[in-house]
């Protein structure tokens, strides 16, 4: 008898910093993620693409985001590769795994389709998923999200008519239900499930009891907490003791000098509560796997789509434009009260009638010990925790892996563990070759990374070869860092190694040409011709 294929569950969350969860040094209580880490592996050098839509496109397809049509976000910016729609020169994991006999389910955020209201060939059911429950849009209220969909049918009314609805809970409950229903109907068929949380993306919405749990937890302030996190990360072996803690963001004051401390602390408490509630939901998913006897032969992968988000939601922002153009906010609550949108310190976040973000200083804490945030390609923007748990096949328990990796590696990993075939053509379309490298060898021990890693987003860019990383914060000059001695990017060596800079820049330019990267200036000019606004100017944040 052939060995049974493993179930595969990929859990992705939204805008969470590298060091927020307990098993990566954070203060937030995540017992279920900690359980997965203690029973499996934690990767210290795994990378996303620094933004929501591109990360999802890359994870799902095993390609660079520019190759999939999601060069920036899900809005048409004109040039090829930037159409804002998942194109047909790529296949999703669901499409690949269906060919290997898997049942495929998605619970949560999609965010790789331009059309938010009518099904297209870039919606989940049209891209290999047998079942879908979630949102097409990239962000919104947790109490009443826009574009809530089951299959191809909008079900916004279900949230509107349910006073107990909360999106994080709904994602978790549906994911657990998919597992139980699948096992009841097809127990011998392997299952692929993609669970895509929106937590802890703004707005800061959370259950009162979860917020209360963190009252006082962050009172020491961001400076002291960054130091404490670093110490825990060093003790755990996640961070090398020689790496320096980056400076506090220069735009932010020392915590003791900050104004509106009560509001600032509440923002971080709500953010923590969002992650806590997600972890509770992951516990429900694990319980469903245990009840059905499937956990032992399930590969569970957990990661975040970008680094922590430092975006502000300013007071007085045009709510109408957010509703009409981006569909990421609603003007009123389900019971008709106006939504108070913007980071107004006189309004404590958390409830349905608020719409706020937690800001730069707390994002700086979330990304301890690294520089910068979502959008940028310095380590704070692209570093993600990655947990791998598979009791039947991963013998290691609680170990770390320092093997560098990137989102396209997940498709290569899934293909290997499932026995699926990555196609050269699909549904009459030529498919681009897989960009990733399987992580399976690293399940047993750390492996050297031979292939370079590349990034580009909104002109921010990087290439990493071995221990060297060449990185640019647009429009600043390129910087060079030794990731073995200085992963926190404190000592720029570009002037000392001009030949290395030239060589690595040549590698980057060759990759950018091959993968369809368009210079930021060209994209901006295209947007102006289309009558639109560039996303880095619009600050939609999704």
TORKOLGU-385459 format. One record per residue (C-alpha): x negated, y negated, z; residue in three letters. Coordinates in steps of 0.05 Angstrom, whole numbers, always signed. Layout:
// TORKOLGU-385459
+--------+--------+--------+--------+
|     c1 |     c2 |     c3 | drenza |
+--------+--------+--------+--------+
|      X |      Y |      Z |    ala |
...
+--------+--------+--------+--------+
// end
This chain:
// TORKOLGU-385459
+--------+--------+--------+--------+
|     c1 |     c2 |     c3 | drenza |
+--------+--------+--------+--------+
|     +0 |     +0 |     +0 |    unk |
|    -26 |    -69 |    -18 |    unk |
|    -43 |   -114 |    +41 |    unk |
|    +13 |   -164 |    +56 |    unk |
|     -1 |   -234 |    +32 |    unk |
|     -7 |   -286 |    +88 |    unk |
|    +45 |   -339 |   +100 |    unk |
|    +16 |   -409 |    +91 |    unk |
|    +39 |   -471 |   +128 |    unk |
|     +7 |   -539 |   +116 |    unk |
|    +26 |   -592 |   +166 |    unk |
|     +9 |   -663 |   +146 |    unk |
|    +22 |   -724 |   +188 |    unk |
|    +22 |   -797 |   +170 |    unk |
|    -26 |   -853 |   +189 |    unk |
|    -57 |   -819 |   +250 |    unk |
|   -128 |   -835 |   +271 |    unk |
|   -185 |   -786 |   +275 |    unk |
|   -189 |   -781 |   +351 |    unk |
|   -117 |   -790 |   +374 |    unk |
|    -97 |   -718 |   +390 |    unk |
|   -122 |   -682 |   +452 |    unk |
|   -167 |   -631 |   +418 |    unk |
|   -204 |   -687 |   +382 |    unk |
|   -216 |   -729 |   +444 |    unk |
|   -152 |   -770 |   +449 |    unk |
|   -107 |   -787 |   +507 |    unk |
|    -43 |   -763 |   +473 |    unk |
|    -15 |   -697 |   +499 |    unk |
|    -13 |   -647 |   +441 |    unk |
|    -11 |   -578 |   +473 |    unk |
|    +13 |   -543 |   +410 |    unk |
|    -41 |   -572 |   +366 |    unk |
|    -91 |   -558 |   +421 |    unk |
|    -67 |   -486 |   +422 |    unk |
|    -79 |   -480 |   +348 |    unk |
|   -148 |   -509 |   +356 |    unk |
|   -167 |   -464 |   +414 |    unk |
|   -143 |   -403 |   +375 |    unk |
|   -176 |   -424 |   +310 |    unk |
|   -223 |   -477 |   +281 |    unk |
|   -232 |   -552 |   +283 |    unk |
|   -268 |   -586 |   +225 |    unk |
|   -307 |   -648 |   +242 |    unk |
|   -322 |   -674 |   +172 |    unk |
|   -259 |   -664 |   +131 |    unk |
|   -235 |   -722 |    +89 |    unk |
|   -171 |   -750 |    +58 |    unk |
|   -165 |   -805 |     +6 |    unk |
|   -149 |   -864 |    +53 |    unk |
|    -76 |   -874 |    +32 |    unk |
|    -10 |   -838 |    +36 |    unk |
|    +12 |   -824 |    -36 |    unk |
|    -58 |   -809 |    -64 |    unk |
|    -72 |   -761 |     -6 |    unk |
|     -7 |   -724 |    -18 |    unk |
|    -20 |   -719 |    -93 |    unk |
|    -90 |   -693 |    -81 |    unk |
|    -70 |   -643 |    -27 |    unk |
|    -13 |   -615 |    -69 |    unk |
|    -51 |   -608 |   -134 |    unk |
|   -125 |   -597 |   -118 |    unk |
|   -143 |   -656 |   -162 |    unk |
|   -167 |   -727 |   -151 |    unk |
|   -106 |   -773 |   -144 |    unk |
|   -122 |   -813 |   -207 |    unk |
|   -116 |   -748 |   -248 |    unk |
|    -45 |   -737 |   -223 |    unk |
|    -14 |   -805 |   -239 |    unk |
|    -19 |   -830 |   -167 |    unk |
|    -79 |   -876 |   -174 |    unk |
|    -53 |   -923 |   -121 |    unk |
|    +19 |   -912 |    -98 |    unk |
|    +86 |   -893 |   -128 |    unk |
|    +97 |   -956 |   -168 |    unk |
|    +80 |   -966 |   -241 |    unk |
|    +15 |  -1006 |   -247 |    unk |
|     +8 |   -997 |   -322 |    unk |
|    -56 |   -960 |   -337 |    unk |
|    -57 |   -884 |   -348 |    unk |
|    -67 |   -849 |   -282 |    unk |
|    -31 |   -905 |   -245 |    unk |
|    +40 |   -892 |   -268 |    unk |
|    +62 |   -876 |   -197 |    unk |
|    +92 |   -809 |   -216 |    unk |
|    +64 |   -739 |   -208 |    unk |
|    +47 |   -722 |   -280 |    unk |
|    +50 |   -656 |   -318 |    unk |
|    -25 |   -646 |   -324 |    unk |
|    -26 |   -620 |   -253 |    unk |
|     +9 |   -564 |   -215 |    unk |
|    +30 |   -565 |   -143 |    unk |
|    +14 |   -512 |    -91 |    unk |
|    +87 |   -492 |    -94 |    unk |
|    +83 |   -480 |   -169 |    unk |
|    +19 |   -439 |   -162 |    unk |
|    +45 |   -398 |   -103 |    unk |
|   +112 |   -384 |   -135 |    unk |
|    +73 |   -348 |   -189 |    unk |
|    +43 |   -305 |   -134 |    unk |
|   +111 |   -285 |   -106 |    unk |
|   +118 |   -337 |    -51 |    unk |
|   +182 |   -369 |    -27 |    unk |
|   +167 |   -444 |    -22 |    unk |
|   +197 |   -496 |    +25 |    unk |
|   +185 |   -569 |    +41 |    unk |
|   +209 |   -606 |   +102 |    unk |
|   +191 |   -680 |   +106 |    unk |
|   +161 |   -736 |    +65 |    unk |
|   +149 |   -728 |    -10 |    unk |
|   +123 |   -796 |    -35 |    unk |
|    +94 |   -776 |   -102 |    unk |
|   +154 |   -796 |   -146 |    unk |
|   +170 |   -865 |   -173 |    unk |
|   +245 |   -856 |   -179 |    unk |
|   +274 |   -855 |   -108 |    unk |
|   +347 |   -845 |   -124 |    unk |
|   +354 |   -797 |   -183 |    unk |
|   +320 |   -729 |   -190 |    unk |
|   +263 |   -728 |   -240 |    unk |
|   +211 |   -677 |   -260 |    unk |
|   +167 |   -705 |   -204 |    unk |
|   +216 |   -687 |   -148 |    unk |
|   +203 |   -626 |   -103 |    unk |
|   +252 |   -576 |   -133 |    unk |
|   +225 |   -594 |   -202 |    unk |
|   +154 |   -582 |   -178 |    unk |
|   +158 |   -512 |   -150 |    unk |
|   +195 |   -518 |    -84 |    unk |
|   +254 |   -471 |    -74 |    unk |
|   +281 |   -513 |    -17 |    unk |
|   +272 |   -586 |     +3 |    unk |
|   +296 |   -628 |    +61 |    unk |
|   +265 |   -696 |    +72 |    unk |
|   +254 |   -765 |    +42 |    unk |
|   +228 |   -785 |    -26 |    unk |
|   +206 |   -854 |     +0 |    unk |
|   +141 |   -866 |    +38 |    unk |
|   +165 |   -899 |   +102 |    unk |
|   +226 |   -924 |   +139 |    unk |
|   +269 |   -920 |   +201 |    unk |
|   +264 |   -856 |   +241 |    unk |
|   +336 |   -864 |   +262 |    unk |
|   +366 |   -876 |   +193 |    unk |
|   +314 |   -865 |   +137 |    unk |
|   +327 |   -883 |    +65 |    unk |
|   +327 |   -829 |    +11 |    unk |
|   +342 |   -772 |    +59 |    unk |
|   +353 |   -714 |    +11 |    unk |
|   +370 |   -640 |    +11 |    unk |
|   +351 |   -606 |    -53 |    unk |
|   +367 |   -659 |   -105 |    unk |
|   +425 |   -691 |    -67 |    unk |
|   +421 |   -754 |    -24 |    unk |
|   +447 |   -742 |    +47 |    unk |
|   +433 |   -810 |    +79 |    unk |
|   +504 |   -804 |   +107 |    unk |
|   +483 |   -746 |   +152 |    unk |
|   +436 |   -790 |   +191 |    unk |
|   +485 |   -848 |   +190 |    unk |
|   +539 |   -806 |   +221 |    unk |
|   +496 |   -772 |   +274 |    unk |
|   +478 |   -815 |   +335 |    unk |
|   +426 |   -763 |   +356 |    unk |
|   +389 |   -762 |   +290 |    unk |
|   +314 |   -774 |   +293 |    unk |
|   +272 |   -759 |   +232 |    unk |
|   +213 |   -726 |   +267 |    unk |
|   +261 |   -678 |   +302 |    unk |
|   +298 |   -665 |   +237 |    unk |
|   +234 |   -647 |   +200 |    unk |
|   +214 |   -599 |   +255 |    unk |
|   +282 |   -567 |   +264 |    unk |
|   +290 |   -556 |   +189 |    unk |
|   +220 |   -526 |   +183 |    unk |
|   +236 |   -477 |   +238 |    unk |
|   +303 |   -461 |   +206 |    unk |
|   +270 |   -448 |   +139 |    unk |
|   +225 |   -396 |   +172 |    unk |
|   +281 |   -360 |   +208 |    unk |
|   +327 |   -360 |   +147 |    unk |
|   +271 |   -335 |   +102 |    unk |
|   +253 |   -279 |   +149 |    unk |
|   +326 |   -259 |   +157 |    unk |
|   +337 |   -255 |    +82 |    unk |
|   +268 |   -235 |    +54 |    unk |
|   +223 |   -212 |   +110 |    unk |
|   +172 |   -179 |    +64 |    unk |
|   +164 |   -240 |    +18 |    unk |
|   +107 |   -287 |    +35 |    unk |
|   +126 |   -358 |    +53 |    unk |
|    +93 |   -424 |    +35 |    unk |
|   +117 |   -483 |    +75 |    unk |
|    +94 |   -555 |    +71 |    unk |
|   +114 |   -596 |   +132 |    unk |
|   +102 |   -670 |   +120 |    unk |
|   +116 |   -714 |   +180 |    unk |
|   +123 |   -790 |   +176 |    unk |
|   +100 |   -798 |   +248 |    unk |
|    +63 |   -839 |   +270 |    unk |
|    +71 |   -886 |   +210 |    unk |
|   +106 |   -951 |   +228 |    unk |
|   +158 |   -971 |   +249 |    unk |
|   +145 |   -956 |   +322 |    unk |
|   +206 |   -913 |   +338 |    unk |
|   +207 |   -862 |   +394 |    unk |
|   +251 |   -829 |   +446 |    unk |
|   +253 |   -867 |   +512 |    unk |
|   +232 |   -806 |   +552 |    unk |
|   +171 |   -797 |   +508 |    unk |
|   +152 |   -870 |   +515 |    unk |
|   +159 |   -867 |   +590 |    unk |
|   +111 |   -808 |   +592 |    unk |
|    +55 |   -855 |   +569 |    unk |
|    +71 |   -914 |   +615 |    unk |
|     +4 |   -937 |   +643 |    unk |
|    -37 |   -887 |   +603 |    unk |
|    -71 |   -941 |   +561 |    unk |
|    -76 |   -996 |   +615 |    unk |
|   -152 |   -993 |   +614 |    unk |
|   -149 |  -1025 |   +545 |    unk |
|   -180 |  -1010 |   +478 |    unk |
|   -253 |  -1025 |   +497 |    unk |
|   -256 |   -978 |   +556 |    unk |
|   -214 |   -924 |   +522 |    unk |
|   -259 |   -924 |   +460 |    unk |
|   -319 |   -910 |   +505 |    unk |
|   -282 |   -855 |   +542 |    unk |
|   -260 |   -822 |   +477 |    unk |
|   -330 |   -822 |   +450 |    unk |
|   -356 |   -788 |   +512 |    unk |
|   -303 |   -733 |   +506 |    unk |
|   -318 |   -724 |   +432 |    unk |
|   -392 |   -717 |   +446 |    unk |
|   -380 |   -667 |   +501 |    unk |
|   -335 |   -627 |   +454 |    unk |
|   -389 |   -627 |   +400 |    unk |
|   -345 |   -665 |   +350 |    unk |
|   -391 |   -725 |   +350 |    unk |
|   -467 |   -724 |   +354 |    unk |
|   -493 |   -759 |   +416 |    unk |
|   -541 |   -801 |   +374 |    unk |
|   -485 |   -834 |   +335 |    unk |
|   -469 |   -903 |   +361 |    unk |
|   -400 |   -927 |   +377 |    unk |
|   -381 |   -980 |   +326 |    unk |
|   -367 |  -1050 |   +350 |    unk |
|   -297 |  -1072 |   +368 |    unk |
|   -263 |  -1100 |   +306 |    unk |
|   -289 |  -1172 |   +301 |    unk |
|   -219 |  -1199 |   +292 |    unk |
|   -197 |  -1173 |   +360 |    unk |
|   -211 |  -1200 |   +429 |    unk |
|   -237 |  -1160 |   +488 |    unk |
|   -177 |  -1128 |   +520 |    unk |
|   -184 |  -1169 |   +583 |    unk |
|   -177 |  -1232 |   +541 |    unk |
|   -117 |  -1209 |   +501 |    unk |
|    -50 |  -1243 |   +506 |    unk |
|    +17 |  -1208 |   +513 |    unk |
|    -13 |  -1147 |   +546 |    unk |
|    +54 |  -1116 |   +566 |    unk |
|    +76 |  -1116 |   +493 |    unk |
|     +9 |  -1092 |   +467 |    unk |
|    +10 |  -1033 |   +516 |    unk |
|    +81 |  -1016 |   +498 |    unk |
|    +61 |  -1013 |   +424 |    unk |
|     +8 |   -961 |   +439 |    unk |
|    +54 |   -923 |   +486 |    unk |
|   +106 |   -917 |   +430 |    unk |
|    +53 |   -896 |   +380 |    unk |
|    +31 |   -841 |   +428 |    unk |
|   +103 |   -820 |   +438 |    unk |
|   +111 |   -812 |   +363 |    unk |
|    +53 |   -763 |   +360 |    unk |
|    +77 |   -727 |   +423 |    unk |
|   +146 |   -716 |   +392 |    unk |
|   +113 |   -688 |   +329 |    unk |
|    +72 |   -640 |   +371 |    unk |
|   +136 |   -618 |   +406 |    unk |
|   +164 |   -603 |   +338 |    unk |
|   +103 |   -563 |   +317 |    unk |
|   +117 |   -522 |   +379 |    unk |
|   +185 |   -506 |   +350 |    unk |
|   +153 |   -483 |   +285 |    unk |
|   +104 |   -439 |   +322 |    unk |
|   +161 |   -410 |   +363 |    unk |
|   +198 |   -392 |   +299 |    unk |
|   +136 |   -357 |   +272 |    unk |
|   +128 |   -318 |   +337 |    unk |
|   +202 |   -298 |   +341 |    unk |
|   +198 |   -270 |   +271 |    unk |
|   +132 |   -236 |   +282 |    unk |
|    +98 |   -276 |   +227 |    unk |
|    +48 |   -319 |   +266 |    unk |
|     -9 |   -269 |   +265 |    unk |
|    -13 |   -269 |   +189 |    unk |
|     +2 |   -343 |   +178 |    unk |
|    -52 |   -392 |   +158 |    unk |
|    -33 |   -458 |   +191 |    unk |
|    -71 |   -520 |   +169 |    unk |
|    -60 |   -587 |   +204 |    unk |
|    -87 |   -655 |   +181 |    unk |
|    -72 |   -729 |   +171 |    unk |
|    -63 |   -766 |   +105 |    unk |
|   -109 |   -824 |   +122 |    unk |
|   -142 |   -859 |   +180 |    unk |
|   -104 |   -902 |   +229 |    unk |
|    -65 |   -960 |   +200 |    unk |
|    -85 |  -1031 |   +220 |    unk |
|    -28 |  -1064 |   +182 |    unk |
|    +12 |  -1118 |   +216 |    unk |
|    +86 |  -1130 |   +205 |    unk |
|    +88 |  -1206 |   +212 |    unk |
|   +146 |  -1243 |   +243 |    unk |
|   +192 |  -1273 |   +190 |    unk |
|   +176 |  -1221 |   +137 |    unk |
|   +228 |  -1219 |    +81 |    unk |
|   +272 |  -1161 |   +103 |    unk |
|   +313 |  -1167 |    +39 |    unk |
|   +253 |  -1152 |     -4 |    unk |
|   +235 |  -1092 |    +39 |    unk |
|   +305 |  -1065 |    +31 |    unk |
|   +315 |  -1081 |    -43 |    unk |
|   +245 |  -1071 |    -72 |    unk |
|   +213 |  -1019 |    -27 |    unk |
|   +271 |   -986 |    +10 |    unk |
|   +229 |   -978 |    +73 |    unk |
|   +274 |  -1018 |   +119 |    unk |
|   +348 |  -1026 |   +134 |    unk |
|   +381 |  -1092 |   +152 |    unk |
|   +425 |  -1062 |   +206 |    unk |
|   +427 |  -1003 |   +253 |    unk |
|   +477 |   -946 |   +245 |    unk |
|   +525 |   -982 |   +293 |    unk |
|   +518 |  -1049 |   +257 |    unk |
|   +467 |  -1087 |   +299 |    unk |
|   +415 |  -1128 |   +261 |    unk |
|   +345 |  -1099 |   +256 |    unk |
|   +294 |  -1146 |   +287 |    unk |
|   +236 |  -1138 |   +239 |    unk |
|   +166 |  -1162 |   +255 |    unk |
|   +114 |  -1158 |   +310 |    unk |
|   +148 |  -1205 |   +359 |    unk |
|   +118 |  -1197 |   +429 |    unk |
|   +184 |  -1217 |   +460 |    unk |
|   +215 |  -1153 |   +433 |    unk |
|   +191 |  -1086 |   +460 |    unk |
|   +185 |  -1033 |   +405 |    unk |
|   +216 |   -964 |   +403 |    unk |
|   +291 |   -974 |   +393 |    unk |
|   +329 |   -970 |   +327 |    unk |
|   +339 |  -1045 |   +322 |    unk |
|   +263 |  -1058 |   +323 |    unk |
|   +213 |  -1052 |   +266 |    unk |
|   +140 |  -1062 |   +288 |    unk |
|    +69 |  -1035 |   +281 |    unk |
|    +14 |  -1026 |   +333 |    unk |
|    -39 |  -1069 |   +301 |    unk |
|   -114 |  -1073 |   +290 |    unk |
|   -141 |  -1064 |   +360 |    unk |
|   -104 |   -999 |   +374 |    unk |
|   -120 |   -973 |   +304 |    unk |
|   -193 |   -986 |   +322 |    unk |
|   -182 |   -941 |   +383 |    unk |
|   -148 |   -888 |   +341 |    unk |
|   -207 |   -883 |   +294 |    unk |
|   -260 |   -879 |   +349 |    unk |
|   -318 |   -879 |   +336 |    unk |
|   -314 |   -901 |   +263 |    unk |
|   -307 |   -966 |   +224 |    unk |
|   -246 |   -992 |   +186 |    unk |
|   -178 |   -961 |   +172 |    unk |
|   -128 |   -935 |   +122 |    unk |
|   -141 |   -966 |    +53 |    unk |
|   -217 |   -966 |    +61 |    unk |
|   -268 |   -911 |    +47 |    unk |
|   -313 |   -921 |   +107 |    unk |
|   -306 |   -864 |   +156 |    unk |
|   -248 |   -895 |   +194 |    unk |
|   -205 |   -894 |   +131 |    unk |
|   -219 |   -824 |   +106 |    unk |
|   -236 |   -780 |   +166 |    unk |
|   -182 |   -732 |   +189 |    unk |
|   -177 |   -678 |   +240 |    unk |
|   -168 |   -610 |   +206 |    unk |
|   -145 |   -550 |   +246 |    unk |
|   -144 |   -481 |   +215 |    unk |
|   -109 |   -424 |   +252 |    unk |
|    -99 |   -353 |   +224 |    unk |
|   -105 |   -299 |   +278 |    unk |
|   -109 |   -241 |   +229 |    unk |
|   -166 |   -269 |   +188 |    unk |
|   -203 |   -322 |   +228 |    unk |
|   -242 |   -286 |   +282 |    unk |
|   -270 |   -350 |   +313 |    unk |
|   -232 |   -379 |   +371 |    unk |
|   -241 |   -452 |   +390 |    unk |
|   -302 |   -463 |   +346 |    unk |
|   -322 |   -525 |   +307 |    unk |
|   -341 |   -528 |   +234 |    unk |
|   -383 |   -585 |   +209 |    unk |
|   -377 |   -564 |   +136 |    unk |
|   -357 |   -627 |    +96 |    unk |
|   -293 |   -620 |    +57 |    unk |
|   -239 |   -659 |    +21 |    unk |
|   -165 |   -651 |     +3 |    unk |
|   -175 |   -615 |    -64 |    unk |
|   -208 |   -560 |    -24 |    unk |
|   -141 |   -540 |     +5 |    unk |
|   -113 |   -518 |    -62 |    unk |
|   -176 |   -476 |    -74 |    unk |
|   -168 |   -446 |     -5 |    unk |
|    -95 |   -430 |    -15 |    unk |
|   -109 |   -398 |    -82 |    unk |
|   -162 |   -353 |    -51 |    unk |
|   -122 |   -330 |    +10 |    unk |
|    -58 |   -318 |    -29 |    unk |
|    -89 |   -283 |    -89 |    unk |
|    -55 |   -333 |   -134 |    unk |
|    -83 |   -356 |   -201 |    unk |
|    -95 |   -429 |   -214 |    unk |
|    -70 |   -438 |   -286 |    unk |
|   -101 |   -470 |   -347 |    unk |
|    -31 |   -486 |   -372 |    unk |
|    +38 |   -490 |   -340 |    unk |
|   +107 |   -502 |   -368 |    unk |
|    +77 |   -520 |   -436 |    unk |
|    +27 |   -570 |   -408 |    unk |
|    -48 |   -565 |   -404 |    unk |
|    -71 |   -566 |   -331 |    unk |
|   -135 |   -601 |   -309 |    unk |
|   -188 |   -557 |   -277 |    unk |
|   -187 |   -551 |   -201 |    unk |
|   -232 |   -601 |   -166 |    unk |
|   -238 |   -568 |    -98 |    unk |
|   -280 |   -514 |    -65 |    unk |
|   -249 |   -461 |    -21 |    unk |
|   -259 |   -467 |    +54 |    unk |
|   -252 |   -392 |    +65 |    unk |
|   -328 |   -380 |    +72 |    unk |
|   -329 |   -431 |   +127 |    unk |
|   -278 |   -391 |   +167 |    unk |
|   -336 |   -347 |   +188 |    unk |
|   -392 |   -399 |   +194 |    unk |
|   -412 |   -468 |   +171 |    unk |
|   -431 |   -473 |    +98 |    unk |
|   -474 |   -523 |    +60 |    unk |
|   -435 |   -569 |    +13 |    unk |
|   -467 |   -567 |    -56 |    unk |
|   -417 |   -608 |    -95 |    unk |
|   -413 |   -684 |    -84 |    unk |
|   -352 |   -716 |    -54 |    unk |
|   -320 |   -777 |    -86 |    unk |
|   -268 |   -829 |    -67 |    unk |
|   -236 |   -891 |    -97 |    unk |
|   -177 |   -932 |    -74 |    unk |
|   -161 |  -1004 |    -94 |    unk |
|   -234 |  -1016 |   -112 |    unk |
|   -260 |   -987 |    -46 |    unk |
|   -304 |   -928 |    -65 |    unk |
|   -356 |   -877 |    -43 |    unk |
|   -397 |   -817 |    -63 |    unk |
|   -429 |   -768 |    -14 |    unk |
|   -484 |   -720 |    -33 |    unk |
|   -512 |   -678 |    +24 |    unk |
|   -526 |   -724 |    +82 |    unk |
|   -523 |   -788 |    +41 |    unk |
|   -462 |   -831 |    +31 |    unk |
|   -458 |   -891 |    -15 |    unk |
|   -397 |   -933 |     +1 |    unk |
|   -367 |  -1000 |    -18 |    unk |
|   -314 |  -1043 |    +14 |    unk |
|   -289 |  -1083 |    -45 |    unk |
|   -315 |  -1133 |    -66 |    unk |
|   -376 |  -1126 |    -21 |    unk |
|   -442 |  -1094 |    -44 |    unk |
|   -453 |  -1019 |    -40 |    unk |
|   -480 |   -993 |    +27 |    unk |
|   -520 |   -929 |    +39 |    unk |
|   -516 |   -887 |   +102 |    unk |
|   -549 |   -824 |   +129 |    unk |
|   -490 |   -783 |   +154 |    unk |
|   -534 |   -737 |   +195 |    unk |
|   -565 |   -793 |   +237 |    unk |
|   -513 |   -847 |   +230 |    unk |
|   -443 |   -823 |   +212 |    unk |
|   -413 |   -884 |   +245 |    unk |
|   -444 |   -926 |   +189 |    unk |
|   -482 |   -975 |   +233 |    unk |
|   -548 |   -979 |   +194 |    unk |
|   -544 |   -995 |   +120 |    unk |
|   -604 |   -964 |    +84 |    unk |
|   -589 |   -989 |    +13 |    unk |
|   -646 |  -1038 |    +11 |    unk |
|   -695 |   -986 |    +36 |    unk |
|   -674 |   -934 |    -16 |    unk |
|   -659 |   -970 |    -82 |    unk |
|   -673 |   -909 |   -125 |    unk |
|   -625 |   -866 |    -86 |    unk |
|   -572 |   -920 |    -93 |    unk |
|   -582 |   -921 |   -168 |    unk |
|   -578 |   -846 |   -174 |    unk |
|   -515 |   -840 |   -131 |    unk |
|   -482 |   -898 |   -166 |    unk |
|   -493 |   -861 |   -231 |    unk |
|   -459 |   -800 |   -203 |    unk |
|   -400 |   -842 |   -180 |    unk |
|   -392 |   -877 |   -246 |    unk |
|   -393 |   -811 |   -283 |    unk |
|   -339 |   -783 |   -236 |    unk |
|   -297 |   -846 |   -242 |    unk |
|   -298 |   -843 |   -318 |    unk |
|   -281 |   -769 |   -318 |    unk |
|   -224 |   -775 |   -269 |    unk |
|   -192 |   -838 |   -298 |    unk |
|   -210 |   -889 |   -245 |    unk |
|   -192 |   -959 |   -269 |    unk |
|   -230 |  -1020 |   -242 |    unk |
|   -189 |  -1059 |   -191 |    unk |
|   -191 |  -1121 |   -234 |    unk |
|   -161 |  -1084 |   -293 |    unk |
|   -104 |  -1056 |   -250 |    unk |
|    -90 |  -1125 |   -223 |    unk |
|    -87 |  -1155 |   -293 |    unk |
|    -40 |  -1100 |   -314 |    unk |
|     +5 |  -1114 |   -255 |    unk |
|     +8 |  -1187 |   -273 |    unk |
|    +29 |  -1170 |   -345 |    unk |
|    +84 |  -1125 |   -316 |    unk |
|   +108 |  -1183 |   -273 |    unk |
|    +92 |  -1147 |   -208 |    unk |
|    +47 |  -1156 |   -148 |    unk |
|    -13 |  -1114 |   -131 |    unk |
|     -3 |  -1068 |    -72 |    unk |
|    -62 |  -1096 |    -34 |    unk |
|    -26 |  -1164 |    -38 |    unk |
|    +44 |  -1137 |    -25 |    unk |
|    +21 |  -1098 |    +37 |    unk |
|    +76 |  -1047 |    +32 |    unk |
|    +34 |  -1000 |    +74 |    unk |
|    +65 |   -934 |    +53 |    unk |
+--------+--------+--------+--------+
// end
